[in-house]
Amino acid sequence: MSISLQHCREMDTADPLARYRDAFALPERIVYLDGNSLGALPKQAEQRVRDVMARQWGQDLIKSWNLHDWIGAPQRVGAKIARLIGAQPHEVVVADSTSLNVFKALDAVLRLRPDRHIILSDDGNFPTDLYMAQGLAKLLGAKHELKIVSSDQITASLTKDVAVLMLTEVDYRTGQLHDMAALTKAAHDTGALTLWDLAHSAGAFPVDLNGCGADFAVGCGYKYLNGGPGAPAFIFVAERWHERAEQPLFGWMGHDAPFAFDLDYRPRPGIDRFLVGTPPILSLTALEAGLDLFADVELGSLRRKSGALGDLFIALVEQELPDSGLVLASPRSAAERGSQVSFRHPEGYPIMQALIARGVIGDFRAPDILRFGFAPLYVSFVDIWDAVAQLKAVMAGMEWQRPEFRRRAAVT
Ligand SMILES: *Cc1c(COP(=O)(O)O)cnc(C)c1O
């Protein structure tokens, strides 16, 4: 039986998350399927940033560090992320960028496994994570080796010299979801620790870090958490490592007594030692507004909707564009996917540009991947219908052949 627009409308009517869409300032006539790269703007983020600028910064000036608890923002916002990722509130802080947090967490992990020298990752990991590992290994005097294997070789590669298994839970190109519980157990069975990157997980579906026994994790504030461009990232350290974990960037915000101005570094107890410098209050304000939208979201409904949006997208592309040459690059089963669906096509770049010109925003990842992300708080089932209808028009009219769609911009 074929899927109709009416069917999509009924899915929206039955959607318990449909009411959150109005909390976002989405432009009219745009279908936004790129929340996996930059989340949409929560309306209350705009208001709160304006208030922090005008009233707190403008009027209360430096008193605001205490008066408005600016100083507590990294922990306060971290605790709001904790619920989404299966962590305790005191196991997460917001700080720095994801790249920097990979560096800090990875160095901390390596110190906990000093007799092992391999950092194991897979070729689906996001390059910045691999680059940070390469840079850290070089800094540590080339005693460590970053070993990159294909994802089906991970378990077999967990030898006794692996210090840490470092993976991104969702492959940024294909959306393939790693089995965090099984891989964490496999790593622990060989004596290795784990570092998970949740950039494409947090806010898209519930993660259960402590249920899986994860050791360290990092993640991104500007994707499914809707914290705004360049929003600060987060870092998780399991409580059992809090006393022994030490990170390499000794900043004053990680000092036990930052305002004692001691000449020697002394790490603060707990997760706080993973802070480095002064927190970016304007960015944290926007991120906190995005997170507050999740406060009463039942997390299971996030997972169900993200799976259903992806399933619908795959089914509609196959129904409406059977001979388009688009090849599914993501797992067909929602249980094995994050919150995105990708298709391969040799003309992927200009096809995506033509689609964006028609108001459907996804993105392209080299060499041939068209990527569509489904943020469950604001993407509707009718959006999926509209997106596929526009994709059909692009393909039918061969619009992607136009020269303006072939010019590559700096950011794809
Ligand atoms: C988006 C993303 C990052 C981004 O890192 P930044 O330091 O914020 O630029 C890192 N890792 C993964 C897996 C990502 O998807």
The ligand as an ORCA input file, in Angstrom:
! r2SCAN-3c Opt
* xyz 0 1
  C      30.332     17.629     15.053
  C      31.346     16.732     15.647
  C      32.467     17.246     16.300
  C      32.696     18.729     16.301
  O      33.765     19.096     17.066
  P      34.015     20.660     17.330
  O      35.187     20.680     18.206
  O      32.769     21.204     17.936
  O      34.237     21.306     16.014
  C      33.335     16.354     16.915
  N      33.114     15.024     16.858
  C      32.053     14.504     16.215
  C      31.835     13.037     16.189
  C      31.146     15.340     15.581
  O      30.108     14.841     14.930
*
